[in-house]
Amino acid sequence: MAELWSWWVKAGVTVGGGPHGGGGEVPLEIVTLQNLTELSLANNNLTGRIPNALFNNSKLELICLCMNQLEGLLPSSIGNWLPNLKFVYLWDNELDGIIPSSISNASKITELELGANNFFGSIPNTLGNLRHLEKLNLVNNILTRDSLSLELSFLTSLTNCKNLTTIMLADNPLSGTLPNFIGNFSTSLEEFVAFNCNIIGTIPTGIGNLSNLMTLNLDDNKLVGPIPTTIRGMRKLQGLNLHHNRLKGIIPNDICHLRNLVELHLNQNELLGAIPPCWGSLSKLQKLSLESNKLTSIPSSLWSIEDILQINLSFNSLSGHLPSDVLNLEQVVNIDLSWNQLSGDIPTFGGLCPLENLFLAHNKFQGHIPQLFDMLISLESLDLSNNNLSGEIPKSLMELRCLKYFNVSFNRLQGEIPSGGVIDQFSGLSFMGNRALCGPTPTTSSTL
């Protein structure tokens, strides 16, 4: 078997990975090398089981067999004979069975990556014995909580790992609650990712103790209750992802203390009331998603976040006018304010050259379509349908050469639909429901 591979072997140092597409099983003659310290065979289309002999090598420091097609169980005694093992990379295979609790006997492990496999059963509480652990990746398996408690008790045990920086649990049916002990993690913790884990209950108040956390991702769960005000303690947070849960209540002003936020996703919850006026202080914010809540008003300070790229406030109960201050968003690419109760004239948006998508449908906007829309040279989608707009469709819109989607249906527009240029590519569906519009071609006029 070994002759099929281009091996570089230096006893006591490393065994380099085989060529891409090598195939076959892990060669036994390689894993039994007496002085082997590192084995890296990533992305080689390896099949079959991992030889048990590999886990009996007391000198081994690194195992990297990720991105293969390996299958079968990990031996129940996996960590008993690996006193020097530090790095375990077995992600993206077809391994199954439980994660043996004995893996914690390999006490020097700093990175344990078992994601994208078929492991099932509960996550062992013994992982908390890996006192040097820095990174834990168990994403995309079939792992659950300990059946003896509704609480995700393994998280409590992991608070013993004082060097832990990353916990990744996403896409597992954990079906439990977050313990308040989550706040006892060391300040070393920077990333906690547990989306789509069927996590229930409330967000514990202790989470605010994670003062060095940079990413918190709990979206696509079943969390209820309010966003805790203690969140203000997470001053280094750059990404807050809580969307698609069942969170209720107002958005706390405490989020305004998260001055390093780059992404904020609270969409698809049951949040209500006003967007906090102090959000203008979130000067680093680039992506904001608040759609599908019950929010009622937009603070003028929101339009002062000059570097924001994406804003989605659709499917709320927002009312009021859009101020000309929206022109401060000189970097914005996507704006979606559709399905609200916004009224008044539509601002020109004329100076927002990077703007690619503008959705204002299903509101109460009135007045004319701004003439200066032709300055939106990057615009690909423009939806102004289901408002109270009147007047003619500006001929200047024909200059929007990047436009791929256009809809002004169900307004009070009048006059002739401009012909020529980019407008010609759109069917009558884009103009229907405007009784005073007339089309220059049968394809448009017959469907108005």
N, C-alpha and C positions, 0 to 999 in steps of 0.2 A: 504493500500500500504506500509506503513512504516514497517509492520512486515516482509516484504520480505528482509529488509536490516539489516545489523549489524551496527547500527548507534552509534557513540559516540557523544553525545551532551552535551556541557557545555555552558550554556547561556552566551552570550557576548564574547565567545572565538572562537570556531570553530565548524563546523560540518564536521566530517571526511567523506571521500569518501566511497561509498559502495564497495562490493567485485567485482572483475572482473567478467563480465558476468552477472551482476545483472538484466539488462534489465528493461523494463517498462518506465514510464514517470517520470519526476522530481516530487516528492511528494509535494503537495501543503502545507501539514502540516509542512514540514520541512522549506520551504522558507518563511513561515509566522511567524516563531518563533520571538518573539518580540525583543529578545536581540542578535539575530544572527549577528555576525561580519564577519565570514568566512564560505564560502561554497565551499567544494572541492568534486566533484563527477566525477573526470576524469576517462576515460577508463572504463565505466560501461555499454556500449551498451544502453544508454538511448535514447529513441525515443520521438517523439511528439514535442510540442512547449515548450519554456521556459516560465513558468508562469509569467505574467506581474507583479504579486505581488512581485516578487523578486526585481524588480527595484524601489520599493516604500519603501524599508527598509533604513532609513536614517543612521542606525548604521553600515551598511555593508561596509567592507573594502576590501574584496577579493571575487571574483567570479571565480571559476575554474570548467568549464564544458567541457573542451577540450577532444578530442578523443572519441566522442560519435556519435550519429546519429540524433542529434537534428535538427529540421527544422523550417521553418517559418521566420517571420520578427522580427527585433528588434523594440520595441515600439518607436514611434516618439518622445516621451518625456523621453527617456531612462536616460538622465543625470540630470533631473530636481530635483530628490528627493534622490540623492546619494552624499551628501556633503563630506562623509568620504571615498569614494571608491578610492582605490589606485591601485589595481591589477585586470585586466580583461583578463581572459584566456578562449576564446571561439573557439580557432582554432581547425581544423579538425572535422568539423561537416557538416551539409547540410543547414546551414542558408543562406537566400537569401534576396533580396530587397536591398535598399540603406543603407548606413551607416548614421544614423540620425545625423544631425549637432548638435542636442541638447546634444550629448555625451560630448561635450566640457564644458557643465555646471557642469559636475562632475570634478571640477577643480583640485582635488588632484591626479588624475590618474597619475601614474608613468610608468606603463607598460600596453600597450594596444595590445593584440594579437588576431587578427581576421582572421588569415591566413587559407588557405585550406578550404574555404567555397564557396558559390556561390553569394557573394555580387556583385552588379553591380552598374552602375551609377558613377558619379564623386566622387573623394575623397574630403570630405568637407574642405574648407579653414579654417573653424573654429577650426580645430585641433591645429592650432597655438595658441589657447587660453589655451591649456593645458600646462601651464608654468612649471609644475613639471615633464613633460613627459621625460622619459629616454629611453624607448624602444618602437618602433612602428613596428608591424609585420602585413602586409596586403598581404602577398604572396599568389599566387595561387587562385585568385578570377577572377572577370570579370570587374574590376574597370577601369575607363577611366579618362581622363582629363576633366576639365570644358570646355564646348563647346564654350564658349565666347572667348577663347584664345588658340593659338597653344602652348603656354608656359605652363609647368606644374606648375601652380601658387600655388598649395597647398604646394609645396616645399618652396616657398618664405615665406609663412605663418609659416612654421615649423621653420624658423630661429629665431622665437620668443622664442622657447623652448630651453633655455640656458643650460639645463642639458641633452639634448638628446645625447645618445651614439650610438644608433642603429636605422637605417632605413632600413626596408626590404620590397621591393615592387615587387619582382620578379614574373614572370608569370602572369602579368596583361597586357591587351592591352591598355596601357596608350596613345600611339600614339601622343606624343608631344615632345617638345624640353626641354632640361635642361636650366633653367634660370641661368644667370651669378651670380645671388644672392646666388647660391649654395655655393659660397665662403664666405657667411656671417654666415654660421653655426658656432656655438660656437666651440671652440677648444676641447670641450668635445666629439665631434663626432668621433667615432672610426670605425664604420662599415656602409657602404652604399652599399646595394645590390639591383640592379635593372636589372637583366638579363632577357632576353626574354620579354621585355616590348614595343617593337616596337618604341623605342625612336629614333627620327630623329634629324637632324642638327649636329652641331659640339660639341665637348667637350669644355665647357666654360673655358676660361683662369682662371676665379676666383677659379676653383677647387684647384689650388695650395695653396690657403689659408688654406686648411684643414690640418694643421700641425700635428695633432695628429691622423689622420685617419690611421687605420691599414689594412683595407680591402676595396678595391674598385672593385666592380664587375658590369661591364656594358656589358658583352658579350651577343651575340645573339640579337643585336639590329640593327639599320640602321644608325649608326653614320658615318659621313663623315669628310673629312678634315684631318689635321695633328694631331698628338699627341702634345698637347700644351707644350711648353718649361717650363711653370710655374709649371709643375709636380714636378720639383726639390724641391719645398717647402714641399712636403709630406714626410718628412724625416723618419717618423716612419712606413711608409707603408710596410706591410709584404706580402700582396697579391694584385697583379695588374692583373685584368682579363678584357681584352678588345677584346677578340677573337670573330670571326665571326661577324665583322662589315664591313664597307667600308672605313676604314681609309687609308689615302694616305701619300705620302712623305717619308722622311727618318726617321729612328728611332733617336730621339734626344739624344745627349750625356747627356742631363740632367737626364736621367734615372740612370746614374752612381752615382748620389748623393743619391740614395735610397739604402743606405748601409744595411738596414734591410730586404730587399726583400728576401722572401723564395720561392714564386711562381710568375712567370712572364709568362703570356699567351697573346701573340699578334698574334696568328695564324689566318689564314683565313681572311686576310685583303689584302690591296694592297700596302703594305710597300715595299720600294725599297732601293737599295744601300747597303752599307757595314754594317755589325753588328758593333756597336761602339767598338773600341779597348779598351776603358776604362772599359768594362764590367768585366774585371778581378778583379775589386774592389768590385764586388758583392759577397763577400766571404760567405754569408749565403744562397745563392741561391741553392735550391734543385730541383726545377722543372722549366724547360724552354721549352716553346712551341712557335716556330716561323714558323711552317709549312704553306704552301700554301700562300706565299707572293712572292715578286720579289727580294729577297735579293741576293747579288752577291758574298760576301766574308766573310770568318770566321776569326776573329782575333786570333792570337796565344794565346792571354791572356785568351780566353775562356777556354782553357784546363788547366788553373791554378786554377779553382774553385774546390777545392779538395773534397768538401762535396756534390757536385751535384749528384742527383739520376737519373734524367730523362732529356734527351735532344732530342728534336724533331725539326729538321731543314729540313724536307723532303719537296718536291714539291716547290723548289725555283730555283734560277739560280746560285747556289754556284759553284765556280771553285777553282782550286788550289789543292795542295797536303794536305794530313793529316799528321801532324808532329808526331814524336814519343812522343811528349808532352802529347798526349792523354792518355798515361799511368799514368799521374798524377791523373786521375779521379778514385781514388781507391775505391770509394763508389758507383759508377754509376751502375744502374740496367738496364736502357733502353737507347739505342742510336739508333736513326732513322735519317739517312742521305740520304735516298733513293730519287730517282728522282731529281738529280742535275747534275752537270757537273764536279764532282770531279775526279781527275786523279792521276796517280802515283801508287806506291805500297801501298798495304793495310798494316798498322802497325800491329804488332803482337797481340796487345790487351791482351797479355798473362798474365799479372799480375792482370787483373781486375776480380778477383774471384767472386764478387757479380753479374757480368753482366749476365742478363737473356735473353735479346733480343737485337740482333744486326742486323740492316737492312741497307744494303749498295747497294741495287739493283738500276738498271737504272742510272748508272754513267759511268765513263770512266776509272775505275781502271784497272791496268794491272799487269803483273808479276804473281807470284805464290801465291796460298793460303798459308798463314803463317803456318808453322809446329807447332808453339806454341799455336794454337787454342785449343789444347787438354787440356791446363791449365785452360780453362774457364769452371770450374767444375759445375757452376750453369746455363750454357747456355741452354735455352729452344727453342729459335728461332734464326736461322741464314739464312739470305737471301743475297746471293752474285750474284744473277741472273742479266742478261743483262749488263755485263761489258765486258772487254777485257782480262779476266784472262786466263792464259795458264799453262801448266805443268799438273802434276797429282793431283788427289784428295788425300791429305795426309791420310795415313792409321791411323794416330793418332786420326783422328776425331771419330773413332769408340769408343774412350774412353769417349765421351761426353754422359754420361748415362742419363742426364736429357733432351736431345734433343727431341723435339716434332715436330718441323717444320724445314725443311732443303731444300734449293733451290740454285742450282748452274747452272741452265739452261741458255742457250744462252750466252755462253762464248767460249773460244777456248781451253778448257781442253782436255786432251788426256790420253790414258792409260786405265787401267782396273778400274772399279768402285770397291772400297773396299767391301768385303763381310764379313759378320759376325758382331756382335755387333749391335749398334743402327742404322747403315746405312740401314740395311735390311728392316726396317719398311717403307721406303720411296719408292714410285712408280717411274716409269720412268719419270713422269712429273717433278721430281726434277732435272733431269739430261739432259733433251732434249735440242736440239739445240747446242750440242757439237759434232761435226762430228767425232772427233778422239777418243771419249770415247767408250769403249765397256763394256757391262754388263755381269756379270757372270751368271745371271739367265734370263730366258725368259721374266720375268716381267719387267726387266729393259732394256735389249738389244733391245727388239722389239719396244720400244717407243723412242729411242734416235734419 
